Amino acid sequence: MKNRFSERLNELIKESGKTQNGICADLNIPKQKLSNWKTGYTEPCIDDILMLARYFDVSVDYLLGNADDPSAR
């Protein structure tokens, strides 16, 4: 079941122009982990949320769907 986080994550991945494999290699995480986040099957822990926010250069609030401005701090 998709949630706001997985929707935002999918948008950010698409906008980045990178492949799932490339992102997983950059972040040193298994493909299945990213896939589960994308589909909403699982949710990341706080450390992974911070890692994703830094990687995509967006705020945690934006990533979680609490802000519409990607740079909102």
N, C-alpha and C positions, 0 to 999 in steps of 0.2 A: 504494500500500500504506500503510495507516494505521499510525501509530506512536503512542507515548504522548504525544508533543508534539501531534500533530494531534488526538488524542482530547481532550486538555486544552483546546486552543484552541477546538474545537467546543463544549465544555461552557461555557467562559467567554463565548463569543459568545452562546450560547443564554441563559445566565443574565443577560447584560447587557440583554437585551431590545432591542438595537439591530440594525439591518439591516446586512448586509455593506456596502452602499453607504455607510451612515452611518459605519461604522468606517473604511472606506477614506478617506472625506473627512476624518475627524478626524485620521487618521495621515498623510494625504497620500501614499497608496500606491495603485498600480493594483489594480483588482478582481481581475485575474488572479493577482497575487502572493498576495493573501490566499486566493484559491480554491485555489491550488497548495499552500499551507501546510495548509489545512483537509483536503485530500484525501491529504496525505502525498506528493504528487508531487515537491515540492521542500521543502527545509528552510531556515529563515532563517539569516542570518549572525548573529554575536554582537550586532551593533548593533541588528538587528531584534528579536532575542530580548529585549534590554534594553528596547527601545521598547514591545513588547507587554506585558512584565511591568509596566512603569510604567503603561501605559494601563489594564490590567485590575486594577491594584493588587494584584498577587500577586508572590511571590518567583520568581526565575529557576528555583530548584530545583523549585518546584511546577509551573511551566509545562513544564519538561522531564520531569516525572514522577519526580523524585528525592525528593520529599517529598509527604506527603498533606495537610499544613497549608498553606493558601494564603499565610499570613503568615510561614512559616518563613524565617528569615534566617540 
